[in-house]
Amino acid sequence: MVLIVQGVVQDEPPPDTRTLYLNHPVLRDSASQLLTIPTKVIGPIGLLYVCQREMAVTLPHDKNVSIIGSDDVTTCIILVLRHTGSGAVGFAHLDGSCTEECVINMVHRIQELSMGFPDSRLEMSLIGGFSHVLRYSEQVFYSLMVAVHKHQTEIELVLACLGELNTIMRNNVHWPLLYGAGVMVKSGEVFPANFPDKGPEQPLRLARLFTGLQPVLDVYDCNLGLLRIGPFNYEPMRSVDLWLQQSDEFILQALSTTPDVEPPHTVMAIRASLKYVQDHPFPAVTVFRDNRPLYYRRDEHSGTWTPFRY
C-alpha cells in the first residue's frame, strides 16, 4: 500500500480515472491547470525523445539532456517520476505492456541515482489517455496503478491529466486534448508538447510494437550521456509483404487502437516500420551485431544525436 494521494496512503488502487477524480478533486484542478498551458513545439537540441514502450532516467546536471518527452499518445499514458531530493527524473511511454516491470526498473534506477537523499520522496505525474469507447486507456491506467500500489516505495501522485479530463467531442467522436508532454529535467516542470524530431532509428524502435509482446526498454545511459537502442529481437512478421500492399486506410484501421484520431503522420510511420521489419526480419543478426546496442551521442555543433562507436 504505497500509492499516495494528497499525503494519504491508498488502501486500494483506484479502479478507473473517474473514481480517482471523484475521490481526489485536487487532481482535477491540477489537470485543468496543465490544459491551460499552450502546447510547445520542441526541437532536437537538448531533447531526449522516448518512443512507445520505452523509458529513460537522468539527473538535473545532465549536460546532454534538458527535456525528456514523447507524443503520439492516444490510448497510451506518459509516466513521469521525479525524486524530490536529487531531482532525478524518469519518463516512460506506456501502452500496458510489461507495466509492472517498467515501474520496478524505473524506481530502481532513480534510487540508484539518488543515494544520499534519504528524506525525499517520489512524485508521479500521468498524462495521456482519453475517454475512448473501448476503454483502452482505462486498462493502461489500472495496470499502472496496480504496479505502483504493489511497489514497496512510496510514490505520490501529484498530477493526472487523463480520461474525461483529456477528452473533447468533435463531430460525435472522442478526441484527446493532449497528444504529448515533456518534462524539464532541471525543474521537473511538466508541460504539453509535440516533437517534430523524434530522434534516431524511429522505424527500428517502432517495429517492436507490431511484432509481439515486448518489454519497456531503457534507452538512455545518463552516466555516459549516450542514447542506447537495443539489443533486441522480434518475432518474424511473415505477412509483412502483404501489409505493405494495403491502402493507408486499411493499415490505419487494422494497426491503430484509435484510427479516427491519429496524427496525420501515423500511417507513414507505420509503413516505415513495416518496411524495416521486411528488410530486417531478424535484427539480432543484421542490426545488433555481436549483441551490441546502437549508441548515439549528442553532437556539440548541431545538437542532434549522432552514431557513436562505444
C-alpha positions in Angstrom: 0.0 0.0 0.0 2.4 2.7 -1.2 0.4 4.7 -3.7 -0.1 8.1 -2.0 -2.6 10.9 -3.0 -2.7 14.2 -1.0 -0.4 12.7 1.6 -2.7 9.7 2.3 -1.7 6.1 1.6 -4.4 4.5 -0.6 -5.8 1.2 0.7 -6.6 0.1 -2.9 -5.5 1.3 -6.3 -8.2 3.4 -8.0 -10.2 1.2 -10.4 -10.5 4.0 -13.1 -9.9 7.6 -13.7 -13.4 8.8 -12.9 -13.1 7.3 -9.4 -9.7 8.9 -9.0 -11.1 12.4 -9.7 -14.2 11.8 -7.6 -12.1 10.9 -4.6 -9.4 13.5 -5.2 -10.8 16.7 -6.7 -7.5 18.4 -6.3 -6.1 16.3 -9.2 -8.9 17.6 -11.4 -7.7 21.1 -10.6 -4.1 20.4 -11.4 -5.1 18.7 -14.7 -7.2 21.8 -15.6 -4.1 24.0 -15.0 -2.0 21.8 -17.2 -4.5 22.1 -20.0 -4.3 25.9 -19.9 -0.6 25.8 -20.8 0.0 26.3 -24.6 1.5 23.2 -26.3 5.2 23.8 -27.0 6.9 22.6 -30.2 10.2 21.2 -29.1 13.3 21.0 -31.4 16.1 18.4 -31.2 18.6 20.4 -29.1 18.7 19.1 -25.6 15.8 16.7 -26.3 15.7 13.0 -25.4 12.6 11.6 -27.2 11.1 8.5 -25.7 9.0 6.2 -28.0 6.1 4.0 -27.1 7.3 1.1 -24.8 10.5 3.0 -23.9 11.7 4.7 -20.7 14.6 7.0 -19.7 16.1 8.3 -16.5 18.5 11.2 -15.9 19.7 13.9 -13.4 19.4 17.7 -13.5 23.1 18.2 -14.1 23.0 16.2 -17.4 24.6 18.4 -19.9 23.2 16.4 -22.9 19.5 16.3 -21.9 17.4 19.2 -20.8 14.0 17.9 -21.8 12.6 14.4 -22.0 9.4 14.0 -23.9 7.0 11.9 -26.0 4.0 12.4 -28.2 1.6 10.5 -30.5 -0.2 9.4 -27.2 -3.8 8.4 -27.7 -4.7 5.4 -25.6 -1.2 5.3 -24.0 -0.1 7.1 -20.8 3.0 9.1 -20.1 4.5 8.3 -16.7 6.9 10.9 -15.1 8.6 10.1 -11.8 10.7 12.7 -10.0 12.8 12.3 -6.9 12.3 15.5 -4.8 15.8 15.3 -3.3 18.2 14.5 -6.2 15.9 15.8 -8.9 16.4 12.5 -10.8 13.6 12.2 -13.4 12.2 9.0 -15.0 10.0 9.2 -18.1 8.1 6.4 -19.9 5.5 6.0 -22.7 3.3 3.1 -21.6 0.8 1.1 -23.6 0.0 -1.6 -21.0 2.9 -3.9 -22.0 5.1 -5.0 -19.1 4.0 -2.1 -16.9 5.0 -3.6 -13.5 8.5 -4.4 -14.8 8.8 -0.8 -16.1 7.8 0.7 -12.7 10.3 -1.6 -10.9 13.1 -0.8 -13.2 12.4 3.0 -13.2 12.2 3.3 -9.5 15.3 1.2 -9.0 17.3 3.4 -11.5 16.1 6.6 -9.8 17.0 5.3 -6.4 20.5 4.4 -7.7 21.0 8.0 -8.8 19.6 9.4 -5.6 21.8 7.9 -2.9 22.3 10.3 0.0 18.8 11.8 -0.1 17.0 9.7 2.5 14.2 12.1 3.5 13.0 12.7 -0.1 10.1 11.2 -1.9 9.0 10.1 -5.4 6.3 12.3 -7.1 4.4 10.9 -10.1 2.7 12.7 -13.0 0.4 10.9 -15.5 -0.6 12.5 -18.9 -2.5 11.0 -21.8 -5.2 8.5 -22.4 -8.7 9.7 -23.1 -12.3 8.5 -22.9 -12.4 6.1 -25.7 -15.4 3.8 -26.2 -13.3 0.7 -25.9 -11.6 1.9 -22.7 -8.1 1.0 -23.7 -6.7 3.9 -21.7 -8.5 2.8 -18.6 -6.9 -0.6 -18.9 -3.4 1.0 -19.1 -4.3 3.3 -16.2 -5.4 0.4 -13.9 -2.4 -1.7 -14.7 -0.1 1.2 -13.8 -2.0 1.9 -10.6 -1.7 -1.8 -9.6 2.0 -1.8 -10.4 2.6 1.3 -8.3 0.4 0.1 -5.4 2.4 -3.2 -5.2 5.8 -1.5 -5.1 7.4 -1.1 -1.7 8.5 2.5 -2.4 6.1 5.3 -1.5 5.0 7.2 -4.7 2.8 10.2 -4.5 0.5 11.1 -7.4 0.6 14.9 -7.9 -0.7 15.3 -11.5 -3.1 13.2 -13.5 -4.4 14.6 -16.8 -6.3 11.5 -18.0 -9.6 10.1 -19.2 -12.5 12.5 -19.3 -10.3 15.5 -18.4 -8.2 14.8 -21.5 -11.1 14.4 -23.9 -13.1 16.6 -26.2 -16.0 15.8 -28.5 -15.7 16.7 -32.2 -18.4 15.6 -34.6 -19.6 13.0 -32.1 -16.1 11.5 -31.8 -14.0 11.5 -28.7 -10.6 13.1 -29.2 -7.6 13.5 -26.8 -6.8 17.1 -25.9 -3.1 16.4 -25.3 -1.1 14.1 -27.6 2.2 14.6 -25.9 4.1 16.1 -23.0 7.6 16.9 -21.9 9.4 17.4 -18.6 12.1 20.0 -17.9 14.9 17.9 -16.3 16.3 20.7 -14.1 13.0 21.9 -12.7 10.7 18.9 -13.0 8.1 21.1 -14.8 5.7 19.0 -16.9 4.1 20.7 -20.0 2.1 19.9 -23.1 4.4 19.4 -26.1 4.9 17.9 -29.5 8.1 16.9 -31.1 8.7 17.1 -34.9 12.1 15.5 -34.4 11.8 12.1 -32.7 15.4 11.1 -32.7 17.3 8.3 -34.5 16.1 4.9 -35.7 12.4 5.5 -35.5 11.4 2.7 -37.8 13.5 0.2 -35.8 12.2 1.4 -32.5 8.6 1.3 -33.6 8.9 -2.1 -35.2 8.8 -3.8 -31.8 5.1 -2.6 -31.5 3.9 -4.8 -34.4 5.9 -7.9 -33.6 4.6 -9.3 -30.3 4.8 -8.5 -26.6 8.0 -6.6 -25.8 9.4 -5.1 -22.6 9.7 -1.3 -21.9 13.3 -0.6 -22.9 15.6 1.8 -21.1 17.1 3.9 -23.9 19.5 6.2 -22.1 22.7 6.0 -20.1 23.0 9.3 -18.2 26.4 8.4 -16.8 27.8 8.2 -20.4 25.4 10.6 -22.0 24.5 8.1 -24.6 21.2 7.2 -26.3 21.1 3.4 -26.4 18.9 1.4 -28.7 18.7 -2.4 -28.2 19.8 -5.0 -28.5 16.5 -6.8 -29.1 14.9 -9.2 -31.4 11.3 -9.5 -32.5 9.0 -12.2 -33.9 9.2 -12.6 -37.6 6.2 -11.0 -39.3 5.5 -13.4 -42.2 2.7 -11.3 -43.7 4.7 -8.0 -43.8 4.8 -8.1 -47.7 1.0 -8.2 -47.7 0.6 -5.5 -45.2 2.8 -3.1 -47.3 0.5 -3.7 -50.3 -2.6 -2.4 -48.3 -4.1 1.1 -48.5 -3.3 3.7 -45.9 -6.9 3.5 -44.6 -6.7 -0.3 -44.2 -3.4 0.0 -42.3 -4.7 2.7 -40.0 -7.9 0.8 -39.2 -6.1 -2.5 -38.6 -3.0 -1.4 -36.7 -4.2 1.5 -34.6 -6.4 1.4 -31.5 -7.8 4.8 -32.4 -7.8 5.2 -36.2 -10.2 8.1 -36.2 -8.0 10.4 -34.1 -4.4 9.5 -35.0 -2.0 12.3 -36.0 -1.5 12.8 -39.8 1.9 11.2 -39.9 0.8 7.9 -38.3 0.5 5.8 -41.4 3.8 7.0 -42.8 5.5 5.9 -39.6 3.8 2.5 -39.6 4.8 1.9 -43.2 8.4 2.8 -42.4 8.4 0.4 -39.5 6.8 -2.4 -41.6 9.4 -1.8 -44.3 12.1 -2.1 -41.7 10.7 -5.4 -40.5 10.7 -6.6 -44.1 14.3 -5.6 -44.6 15.5 -6.9 -41.1 13.3 -9.8 -40.1 16.0 -10.8 -37.6 17.5 -7.6 -36.1 19.5 -9.6 -33.6 21.6 -10.8 -36.6 21.5 -7.9 -39.0 21.2 -4.8 -36.8 22.7 -5.6 -33.3 25.8 -7.5 -34.4 27.6 -9.3 -31.6 24.6 -8.4 -29.4 25.8 -4.8 -29.2 23.4 -1.9 -28.8 23.3 1.0 -31.2 24.7 4.1 -29.4 24.2 7.8 -30.2 25.8 10.8 -28.5 24.9 14.5 -28.7 26.7 16.4 -31.4 28.2 19.6 -30.0 27.5 21.6 -33.1 24.1 20.5 -34.4 22.7 19.3 -31.0 21.3 16.2 -32.7 22.1 12.6 -31.8 24.8 11.1 -34.0 26.1 7.5 -34.2 28.8 6.6 -31.8 31.0 3.6 -31.5 31.3 2.6 -27.9 
